[in-house]
Amino acid sequence: MKLCMIGTGYVGLVSGVCFSDLGNTVYCVDKDIKKINSLNKGVVPIFEPGLEEILKKNYKQKRLFFTTDLKKAVLNSDVIFICVGTPTKKNSDSADLKYVFNAVKALKKLISKYKIIVTKSTVPVTTGDKIEKILKNLKNKKLVDVVSNPEFLREGEAIRDFIYPDRVIIGTDSKKANKILKSLYLPIIKKSSRYFNTSRRGAELIKYASNSFLATKISFINEIANLCEQTGVDVKDVSLGMGSDQRIGDRFLRAGPAYGGSCFPKDTRALIDIGKKFKTNMSIVKSVVSSNNSRKLSLIEKAKLILNYKLTNKKITFLGVTFKPNTDDMREAASIPMINYFNKTNCKITYYDPSGEKNEFKHLKNVKYSNSLSAACLNSDLIILHTEWNEFKLLNFKKLVKKNNFKVFDMRNLYSPSKMKKLNIKYFGIGR
């Protein structure tokens, strides 16, 4: 099948590359000439394990094309996926759909024979209806079907998630479009996955509901962790006991920092906004957002307490700053408010992250990036384990720090408190 992916961000690039690896011809389109030139040279702009190798293979086999020429891509494609960003509007909770609608308006001028237009971007309920209004003449001529096909790719696990999806959601009442898209996804839905055809509005809401529920689980276990610290209970035991119940499940029940990334923060806010528009009080989701915001502040307070509120000239090392491992994504990472705060208190902050230096911290006078784990830890007063990259899971802290009386704040509960006590290391976890 011939496909067009509008937007070469995380969703468009990963989906386009993976679709080409299934044998389809894929045109990835973007207005960013610099990005397209880089992609044509095999340079991947995002950190995603395995993506570069698959991209180069399919580019070489001429199944994958990167271009700024939308017209050429559309004319040569059967299915057009809109994969542009839908960030939160400034001073608002609502999703900014200008990039989606700009893409649709551009398509309106180019389509002269039947195409399926698929929104893979995360969009609020009724967005598909609004797209149909823009394409009204084409719809009346039966030249387009507008479909919702939300993505559920986890950063750092995106290729695996694409090939072995939990589910493929297709929102359309068009039998023709549904048949074509089911054929497109057939190579992966055979692998014990589920293909689910629902209404377009249903598909749009499933995405927001899913992300908001997962965010709820994170905020819930973080609040339980606070209670565990007050009652002398290990939150890991609580998570295991809860997660063993199949009705609950153990995923997303790991206590730690506030959730961040490209999805949960903006999607929870957008769902609250959707509720307002439809006069529905999303009280639980509101509480989740409030709890997550409080989490950012409470962990700063805990770090201050660990240092006995003596912050001036203390050397703090952050191990990992991205919101999760196996990605370079810094969007709404919990490390940002923490590092910004300690920068203002004249601490000396060093950070090391396997995905490299971050623009978010380059302008901060008391913050330095280290490209060496050992150099970052040397002579630290406090080591904060912020992101659970694999290389942080078996560290010899005494050998790395080479200093007495240092402390470890393990925000991911990677280490055993009893073992750290035996090593005479002052260790602090989350909810334990």
SEMARPA-97656 format. One record per residue (C-alpha): x, y, z; residue in three letters. Coordinates in steps of 0.25 Angstrom, whole numbers. Example, Ala and Ser with C-alpha at 12.3 -4.5 7.8 and 13.67 -1.06 7.14 Angstrom:
// residues 2
+-------+-------+-------+---------+
:     x :     y :     z : residuo :
+-------+-------+-------+---------+
:    49 :   -18 :    31 :     ALA :
:    55 :    -4 :    29 :     SER :
+-------+-------+-------+---------+
***
This chain:
// residues 432
+-------+-------+-------+---------+
:     x :     y :     z : residuo :
+-------+-------+-------+---------+
:     0 :     0 :     0 :     MET :
:     4 :    14 :    -2 :     LYS :
:     4 :    23 :    10 :     LEU :
:     7 :    38 :    13 :     CYS :
:    11 :    43 :    27 :     MET :
:     9 :    58 :    29 :     ILE :
:    19 :    61 :    40 :     GLY :
:    32 :    55 :    43 :     THR :
:    31 :    56 :    58 :     GLY :
:    31 :    45 :    68 :     TYR :
:    18 :    39 :    63 :     VAL :
:    20 :    41 :    48 :     GLY :
:    34 :    37 :    47 :     LEU :
:    33 :    24 :    56 :     VAL :
:    20 :    20 :    49 :     SER :
:    25 :    23 :    35 :     GLY :
:    38 :    15 :    37 :     VAL :
:    30 :     3 :    43 :     CYS :
:    20 :     3 :    32 :     PHE :
:    31 :     3 :    21 :     SER :
:    37 :    -9 :    28 :     ASP :
:    24 :   -16 :    26 :     LEU :
:    26 :   -15 :    11 :     GLY :
:    18 :    -2 :     9 :     ASN :
:    23 :    10 :     1 :     THR :
:    23 :    22 :    10 :     VAL :
:    25 :    37 :     8 :     TYR :
:    29 :    45 :    20 :     CYS :
:    26 :    59 :    18 :     VAL :
:    30 :    71 :    26 :     ASP :
:    32 :    86 :    24 :     LYS :
:    45 :    86 :    32 :     ASP :
:    55 :    86 :    20 :     ILE :
:    67 :    84 :    30 :     LYS :
:    60 :    72 :    36 :     LYS :
:    57 :    65 :    23 :     ILE :
:    71 :    67 :    18 :     ASN :
:    76 :    60 :    30 :     SER :
:    66 :    49 :    29 :     LEU :
:    71 :    47 :    15 :     ASN :
:    85 :    45 :    20 :     LYS :
:    80 :    35 :    30 :     GLY :
:    81 :    44 :    42 :     VAL :
:    70 :    42 :    52 :     VAL :
:    66 :    54 :    60 :     PRO :
:    60 :    46 :    72 :     ILE :
:    66 :    36 :    81 :     PHE :
:    58 :    23 :    79 :     GLU :
:    66 :    10 :    80 :     PRO :
:    66 :     2 :    67 :     GLY :
:    59 :    13 :    58 :     LEU :
:    72 :    18 :    51 :     GLU :
:    75 :     3 :    46 :     GLU :
:    61 :     1 :    41 :     ILE :
:    60 :    15 :    34 :     LEU :
:    73 :    13 :    27 :     LYS :
:    69 :    -1 :    22 :     LYS :
:    56 :     3 :    16 :     ASN :
:    61 :    16 :    10 :     TYR :
:    72 :     8 :     3 :     LYS :
:    61 :    -2 :    -2 :     GLN :
:    53 :    10 :    -7 :     LYS :
:    41 :     8 :     1 :     ARG :
:    43 :    20 :    10 :     LEU :
:    44 :    34 :     5 :     PHE :
:    46 :    48 :    12 :     PHE :
:    41 :    60 :     5 :     THR :
:    35 :    74 :     6 :     THR :
:    27 :    72 :    -6 :     ASP :
:    13 :    70 :     0 :     LEU :
:     6 :    69 :   -14 :     LYS :
:    15 :    58 :   -19 :     LYS :
:    13 :    50 :    -7 :     ALA :
:    -2 :    52 :    -7 :     VAL :
:    -4 :    48 :   -21 :     LEU :
:     5 :    36 :   -20 :     ASN :
:    -2 :    31 :    -7 :     SER :
:   -15 :    23 :    -4 :     ASP :
:   -16 :    27 :    11 :     VAL :
:   -11 :    40 :    17 :     ILE :
:    -8 :    40 :    32 :     PHE :
:    -8 :    54 :    39 :     ILE :
:     3 :    53 :    50 :     CYS :
:     6 :    67 :    54 :     VAL :
:     7 :    72 :    68 :     GLY :
:    -5 :    76 :    76 :     THR :
:     2 :    84 :    88 :     PRO :
:    -6 :    91 :    99 :     THR :
:   -10 :   105 :    95 :     LYS :
:    -3 :   116 :   103 :     LYS :
:   -11 :   120 :   115 :     ASN :
:   -21 :   109 :   113 :     SER :
:   -23 :    94 :   115 :     ASP :
:   -28 :    92 :   101 :     SER :
:   -21 :    85 :    90 :     ALA :
:   -16 :    94 :    79 :     ASP :
:   -21 :    88 :    66 :     LEU :
:   -15 :    99 :    56 :     LYS :
:    -5 :    89 :    50 :     TYR :
:   -16 :    79 :    48 :     VAL :
:   -25 :    88 :    41 :     PHE :
:   -14 :    94 :    33 :     ASN :
:   -11 :    81 :    28 :     ALA :
:   -25 :    78 :    24 :     VAL :
:   -27 :    91 :    17 :     LYS :
:   -14 :    88 :     9 :     ALA :
:   -20 :    74 :     6 :     LEU :
:   -33 :    80 :     1 :     LYS :
:   -26 :    86 :   -11 :     LYS :
:   -19 :    74 :   -15 :     LEU :
:   -29 :    62 :   -15 :     ILE :
:   -36 :    58 :   -28 :     SER :
:   -38 :    43 :   -25 :     LYS :
:   -42 :    35 :   -13 :     TYR :
:   -33 :    36 :    -1 :     LYS :
:   -34 :    32 :    13 :     ILE :
:   -30 :    43 :    23 :     ILE :
:   -26 :    38 :    36 :     VAL :
:   -23 :    46 :    49 :     THR :
:   -12 :    39 :    56 :     LYS :
:    -9 :    52 :    64 :     SER :
:   -16 :    52 :    78 :     THR :
:   -28 :    61 :    76 :     VAL :
:   -41 :    64 :    84 :     PRO :
:   -54 :    58 :    82 :     VAL :
:   -61 :    64 :    69 :     THR :
:   -48 :    68 :    62 :     THR :
:   -52 :    58 :    51 :     GLY :
:   -65 :    65 :    50 :     ASP :
:   -58 :    78 :    48 :     LYS :
:   -49 :    72 :    38 :     ILE :
:   -60 :    67 :    30 :     GLU :
:   -66 :    81 :    30 :     LYS :
:   -54 :    86 :    24 :     ILE :
:   -54 :    75 :    13 :     LEU :
:   -69 :    76 :    11 :     LYS :
:   -68 :    77 :    -4 :     ASN :
:   -59 :    65 :    -5 :     LEU :
:   -67 :    57 :     5 :     LYS :
:   -80 :    60 :    -3 :     ASN :
:   -73 :    55 :   -16 :     LYS :
:   -69 :    42 :    -8 :     LYS :
:   -54 :    46 :   -10 :     LEU :
:   -50 :    45 :     5 :     VAL :
:   -53 :    37 :    17 :     ASP :
:   -48 :    43 :    30 :     VAL :
:   -43 :    33 :    41 :     VAL :
:   -38 :    34 :    55 :     SER :
:   -26 :    24 :    57 :     ASN :
:   -19 :    28 :    70 :     PRO :
:    -5 :    23 :    73 :     GLU :
:    -1 :    17 :    86 :     PHE :
:    14 :    17 :    85 :     LEU :
:    23 :    18 :    97 :     ARG :
:    36 :    26 :    95 :     GLU :
:    47 :    16 :    96 :     GLY :
:    38 :     4 :    93 :     GLU :
:    32 :    10 :    80 :     ALA :
:    36 :     0 :    70 :     ILE :
:    32 :   -12 :    79 :     ARG :
:    19 :    -5 :    82 :     ASP :
:    16 :    -3 :    67 :     PHE :
:    20 :   -18 :    63 :     ILE :
:    13 :   -24 :    75 :     TYR :
:     1 :   -14 :    79 :     PRO :
:    -8 :   -17 :    90 :     ASP :
:   -19 :   -12 :    81 :     ARG :
:   -21 :    -4 :    68 :     VAL :
:   -33 :     6 :    69 :     ILE :
:   -40 :    10 :    56 :     ILE :
:   -51 :    20 :    57 :     GLY :
:   -60 :    20 :    45 :     THR :
:   -73 :    16 :    40 :     ASP :
:   -68 :    15 :    26 :     SER :
:   -68 :     0 :    22 :     LYS :
:   -58 :     3 :    10 :     LYS :
:   -48 :    11 :    19 :     ALA :
:   -49 :     0 :    30 :     ASN :
:   -46 :   -11 :    20 :     LYS :
:   -34 :    -4 :    14 :     ILE :
:   -28 :     0 :    28 :     LEU :
:   -31 :   -14 :    33 :     LYS :
:   -23 :   -20 :    21 :     SER :
:   -12 :    -9 :    24 :     LEU :
:   -11 :   -14 :    39 :     TYR :
:   -13 :   -29 :    36 :     LEU :
:     2 :   -33 :    37 :     PRO :
:     3 :   -28 :    52 :     ILE :
:   -11 :   -31 :    56 :     ILE :
:    -9 :   -46 :    53 :     LYS :
:     1 :   -46 :    65 :     LYS :
:    -9 :   -48 :    76 :     SER :
:   -13 :   -33 :    76 :     SER :
:   -27 :   -27 :    75 :     ARG :
:   -33 :   -19 :    64 :     TYR :
:   -44 :   -11 :    69 :     PHE :
:   -54 :    -3 :    59 :     ASN :
:   -62 :     8 :    67 :     THR :
:   -68 :    21 :    64 :     SER :
:   -59 :    33 :    60 :     ARG :
:   -62 :    40 :    73 :     ARG :
:   -60 :    28 :    81 :     GLY :
:   -46 :    26 :    75 :     ALA :
:   -43 :    40 :    79 :     GLU :
:   -48 :    39 :    93 :     LEU :
:   -41 :    25 :    95 :     ILE :
:   -27 :    32 :    94 :     LYS :
:   -30 :    42 :   104 :     TYR :
:   -37 :    33 :   113 :     ALA :
:   -25 :    23 :   113 :     SER :
:   -15 :    33 :   115 :     ASN :
:   -22 :    40 :   127 :     SER :
:   -25 :    26 :   133 :     PHE :
:   -10 :    23 :   133 :     LEU :
:    -7 :    36 :   139 :     ALA :
:   -17 :    33 :   150 :     THR :
:   -10 :    21 :   153 :     LYS :
:     3 :    28 :   154 :     ILE :
:    -2 :    39 :   163 :     SER :
:   -10 :    29 :   171 :     PHE :
:     3 :    21 :   175 :     ILE :
:    11 :    33 :   177 :     ASN :
:     0 :    38 :   188 :     GLU :
:     1 :    24 :   194 :     ILE :
:    16 :    25 :   194 :     ALA :
:    14 :    38 :   203 :     ASN :
:     6 :    30 :   213 :     LEU :
:    16 :    18 :   213 :     CYS :
:    27 :    28 :   217 :     GLU :
:    18 :    32 :   229 :     GLN :
:    14 :    18 :   233 :     THR :
:    27 :    10 :   231 :     GLY :
:    22 :     2 :   219 :     VAL :
:    30 :    -1 :   207 :     ASP :
:    22 :     4 :   195 :     VAL :
:    28 :    -7 :   186 :     LYS :
:    21 :   -17 :   195 :     ASP :
:     8 :   -10 :   193 :     VAL :
:    10 :    -9 :   178 :     SER :
:    13 :   -24 :   177 :     LEU :
:     1 :   -27 :   185 :     GLY :
:    -9 :   -18 :   177 :     MET :
:    -3 :   -21 :   164 :     GLY :
:    -5 :   -36 :   166 :     SER :
:   -20 :   -34 :   165 :     ASP :
:   -23 :   -36 :   150 :     GLN :
:   -34 :   -25 :   151 :     ARG :
:   -23 :   -15 :   154 :     ILE :
:   -10 :   -20 :   148 :     GLY :
:     4 :   -16 :   152 :     ASP :
:     8 :    -6 :   141 :     ARG :
:     9 :     8 :   144 :     PHE :
:     8 :     5 :   159 :     LEU :
:    23 :     9 :   162 :     ARG :
:    25 :    21 :   171 :     ALA :
:    34 :    32 :   167 :     GLY :
:    34 :    46 :   161 :     PRO :
:    23 :    53 :   155 :     ALA :
:    19 :    48 :   141 :     TYR :
:    24 :    56 :   129 :     GLY :
:    27 :    54 :   115 :     GLY :
:    19 :    58 :   102 :     SER :
:     6 :    51 :   105 :     CYS :
:     1 :    50 :   119 :     PHE :
:     2 :    65 :   124 :     PRO :
:    -5 :    71 :   111 :     LYS :
:   -15 :    60 :   110 :     ASP :
:   -20 :    60 :   124 :     THR :
:   -21 :    76 :   123 :     ARG :
:   -28 :    74 :   109 :     ALA :
:   -38 :    64 :   115 :     LEU :
:   -42 :    74 :   126 :     ILE :
:   -44 :    84 :   115 :     ASP :
:   -53 :    75 :   106 :     ILE :
:   -61 :    72 :   119 :     GLY :
:   -63 :    87 :   120 :     LYS :
:   -68 :    89 :   106 :     LYS :
:   -78 :    77 :   108 :     PHE :
:   -82 :    82 :   122 :     LYS :
:   -76 :    70 :   129 :     THR :
:   -68 :    71 :   142 :     ASN :
:   -56 :    62 :   140 :     MET :
:   -53 :    63 :   155 :     SER :
:   -44 :    51 :   156 :     ILE :
:   -35 :    56 :   145 :     VAL :
:   -34 :    69 :   151 :     LYS :
:   -30 :    63 :   164 :     SER :
:   -19 :    55 :   156 :     VAL :
:   -14 :    68 :   150 :     VAL :
:   -14 :    75 :   163 :     SER :
:    -7 :    63 :   170 :     SER :
:     4 :    62 :   159 :     ASN :
:     7 :    77 :   161 :     ASN :
:     8 :    76 :   176 :     SER :
:    18 :    64 :   174 :     ARG :
:    28 :    73 :   167 :     LYS :
:    28 :    82 :   179 :     LEU :
:    28 :    70 :   189 :     SER :
:    41 :    64 :   184 :     LEU :
:    48 :    77 :   184 :     ILE :
:    44 :    78 :   199 :     GLU :
:    49 :    64 :   201 :     LYS :
:    63 :    66 :   195 :     ALA :
:    64 :    79 :   203 :     LYS :
:    61 :    71 :   216 :     LEU :
:    71 :    60 :   212 :     ILE :
:    82 :    71 :   212 :     LEU :
:    76 :    77 :   225 :     ASN :
:    73 :    89 :   218 :     TYR :
:    87 :    93 :   216 :     LYS :
:    88 :    96 :   201 :     LEU :
:    99 :   106 :   199 :     THR :
:   111 :   101 :   191 :     ASN :
:   105 :    86 :   192 :     LYS :
:   109 :    78 :   180 :     LYS :
:    97 :    71 :   175 :     ILE :
:    98 :    60 :   164 :     THR :
:    86 :    57 :   155 :     PHE :
:    87 :    43 :   149 :     LEU :
:    77 :    44 :   137 :     GLY :
:    69 :    56 :   134 :     VAL :
:    59 :    51 :   123 :     THR :
:    45 :    48 :   128 :     PHE :
:    47 :    33 :   125 :     LYS :
:    59 :    24 :   120 :     PRO :
:    62 :    21 :   105 :     ASN :
:    58 :    34 :   100 :     THR :
:    64 :    48 :    99 :     ASP :
:    50 :    55 :   102 :     ASP :
:    50 :    66 :   113 :     MET :
:    36 :    71 :   111 :     ARG :
:    31 :    73 :   126 :     GLU :
:    41 :    65 :   132 :     ALA :
:    41 :    65 :   147 :     ALA :
:    56 :    69 :   147 :     SER :
:    53 :    82 :   141 :     ILE :
:    47 :    89 :   153 :     PRO :
:    56 :    82 :   162 :     MET :
:    69 :    87 :   155 :     ILE :
:    63 :   101 :   153 :     ASN :
:    60 :   102 :   168 :     TYR :
:    74 :    97 :   173 :     PHE :
:    81 :   106 :   163 :     ASN :
:    75 :   118 :   170 :     LYS :
:    80 :   113 :   184 :     THR :
:    94 :   113 :   179 :     ASN :
:    96 :    98 :   179 :     CYS :
:   106 :    93 :   169 :     LYS :
:    98 :    84 :   160 :     ILE :
:   104 :    73 :   151 :     THR :
:    96 :    64 :   142 :     TYR :
:    99 :    52 :   134 :     TYR :
:    89 :    46 :   124 :     ASP :
:    92 :    35 :   113 :     PRO :
:    84 :    43 :   103 :     SER :
:    93 :    55 :   104 :     GLY :
:    93 :    70 :   108 :     GLU :
:    80 :    77 :   109 :     LYS :
:    77 :    91 :   104 :     ASN :
:    67 :    93 :   116 :     GLU :
:    80 :    95 :   126 :     PHE :
:    90 :   102 :   117 :     LYS :
:    86 :   116 :   122 :     HIS :
:    87 :   112 :   137 :     LEU :
:   100 :   117 :   143 :     LYS :
:   101 :   106 :   154 :     ASN :
:    98 :    95 :   145 :     VAL :
:   108 :    87 :   137 :     LYS :
:   106 :    75 :   128 :     TYR :
:   116 :    63 :   130 :     SER :
:   118 :    53 :   118 :     ASN :
:   124 :    43 :   128 :     SER :
:   117 :    36 :   139 :     LEU :
:   129 :    35 :   148 :     SER :
:   132 :    50 :   147 :     ALA :
:   118 :    54 :   150 :     ALA :
:   118 :    46 :   163 :     CYS :
:   132 :    50 :   168 :     LEU :
:   131 :    57 :   181 :     ASN :
:   116 :    59 :   181 :     SER :
:   108 :    62 :   194 :     ASP :
:    95 :    57 :   188 :     LEU :
:    93 :    47 :   177 :     ILE :
:    79 :    48 :   171 :     ILE :
:    75 :    36 :   163 :     LEU :
:    64 :    42 :   154 :     HIS :
:    63 :    33 :   142 :     THR :
:    64 :    18 :   142 :     GLU :
:    74 :    16 :   131 :     TRP :
:    80 :     2 :   131 :     ASN :
:    94 :     7 :   134 :     GLU :
:    89 :    13 :   147 :     PHE :
:    84 :     0 :   153 :     LYS :
:    97 :    -6 :   158 :     LEU :
:   106 :     5 :   162 :     LEU :
:   117 :     5 :   173 :     ASN :
:   114 :    18 :   179 :     PHE :
:   126 :    18 :   189 :     LYS :
:   136 :    16 :   177 :     LYS :
:   129 :    27 :   169 :     LEU :
:   127 :    38 :   179 :     VAL :
:   140 :    36 :   187 :     LYS :
:   135 :    44 :   198 :     LYS :
:   130 :    41 :   212 :     ASN :
:   116 :    45 :   217 :     ASN :
:   110 :    46 :   203 :     PHE :
:    95 :    43 :   201 :     LYS :
:    87 :    36 :   191 :     VAL :
:    72 :    40 :   187 :     PHE :
:    67 :    28 :   179 :     ASP :
:    54 :    34 :   172 :     MET :
:    52 :    21 :   165 :     ARG :
:    54 :    11 :   176 :     ASN :
:    65 :     4 :   168 :     LEU :
:    73 :    -1 :   180 :     TYR :
:    70 :    -9 :   193 :     SER :
:    70 :     0 :   206 :     PRO :
:    75 :   -12 :   214 :     SER :
:    87 :   -14 :   205 :     LYS :
:    90 :     1 :   204 :     MET :
:    90 :     1 :   220 :     LYS :
:   100 :   -11 :   220 :     LYS :
:   109 :    -2 :   211 :     LEU :
:   108 :     9 :   221 :     ASN :
:   102 :    18 :   210 :     ILE :
:    91 :    29 :   214 :     LYS :
:    80 :    24 :   205 :     TYR :
:    66 :    30 :   203 :     PHE :
:    56 :    24 :   194 :     GLY :
:    41 :    27 :   190 :     ILE :
:    30 :    22 :   199 :     GLY :
:    40 :    13 :   208 :     ARG :
+-------+-------+-------+---------+
***
